[in-house]
Amino acid sequence: MPKTPLALMIAASLLFATSACQPPPAKPASDKLEVANNSDKPKPSAAIQTIDETKTEPLVEVKTPKALTKAFVALSETKLTNELICTKLNDTMQQIDNKSKFEDIHTIQRQLEVCLPTTGNSEILQWLAEYQALYGRFLSINQPVNEQSFYTLMNLAERGEKFPLAALKKVTPRIRYLISLVESNADVNVLYLGKGDYTFHHDLKAMADLFTPYLPKDQSAFIQRLATDNQSVFWHDATIAVPFDQVLERAIFWQDYIQRYPNGYAIEDAKSLFAIYRYLLFFGSENTQWTDDELREFRDPAQQQAINQLAQSANSQLAQDAQGLIDFMALSASQRQKKYPAPSKNDNGDKLDKRQKAKYQLAAALQIASPWQSDHKSDYKNCFTGIVCVDSSTS
């Protein structure tokens, strides 16, 4: 008479109870040989625990009660091991520093792939922030360097050229290691910061892609946007490093994000980003000006056309601002002074030049305050280097 599934389960349980009392079998000699052969392979740091990837026979394929018992035991052990690793994942990520190896990060990536699908949202966001922070520590350089050799190597790395041996010998072992990661196309690259300065960077899009499948739409949209925008430098030395059309597109994105997700993820950071891009769109920066000094015309006709189109778009804050700018540019000097009176001197007692006076009056016309005013500084976060905004004091 064929055994029913229930009978098989009972038999499996009896076998498990019997086998639990038996001593573990000795490891065959071949296992020792396997360990010896793998001893020279790169390994994660001792403190970084690896996910158990033991292959077991699928339950649907087992054919005997003994095999069924073994499968159940293996699955239970794997699940318990992985759950333990997931509970320690935050601590594990905090162990990564500028002495770690890239294999340690690979191990954490594998752990995240296992842990993310079964983890709650608040813990995922905590892991995301810690994962960003670990890359910052991993890529940091706090040892003295030969500046000339360092900049020579970073310049060559950015251009994808070969590195001279003489320059490599003059930098620290850690820099040589990071340079080797750049050379081997690992998730490390060189980012030009401006004014001859460089830093090591990594693929923000890959970081976002690891987490966003397990996040709601508002969080995913926010993080993916930062990953795209912050892959390169936005500004340096009071100079906007991206073209006008990108500043416009980013301002529109954050305006739409705030409207679509009024109570969404990091909404205050989104509002801050909108305020920054909105201000820079209409006022430029100290070293980046879209118009002439008196705010009469744009230096690039394409920018004037973009502002005209924005003014004619659906009713929004940016559309109102664009129309306000167009109207302001059409006013004569006397009309501006009558409608938006400007002082002859600034707060320091210095005389306002043409540009300063025009910007003062435009700010009054558009009612746009600088996002860096002193009463907002304590709330300012850095949203221009990673996929999570961080306090400026810690970035």
LINMOCOR-V171013 format. One record per helix or strand of 3 or more residues. SS is the DSSP state (@ for helix, = for strand). FROM is the first residue (numbers start at 1). LEN is the number of residues. If there is no record, write none. Layout:
ss:SS from:FROM len:LEN
ss:SS from:FROM len:LEN
This chain:
ss:@ from:5 len:15
ss:@ from:29 len:10
ss:@ from:59 len:3
ss:@ from:65 len:23
ss:@ from:89 len:6
ss:@ from:102 len:17
ss:@ from:121 len:18
ss:@ from:147 len:13
ss:@ from:165 len:5
ss:@ from:173 len:11
ss:= from:189 len:6
ss:= from:197 len:5
ss:@ from:204 len:9
ss:@ from:217 len:13
ss:@ from:244 len:17
ss:@ from:267 len:17
ss:@ from:301 len:11
ss:@ from:317 len:14
ss:@ from:333 len:7
ss:@ from:354 len:13
ss:@ from:374 len:6
ss:@ from:392 len:3
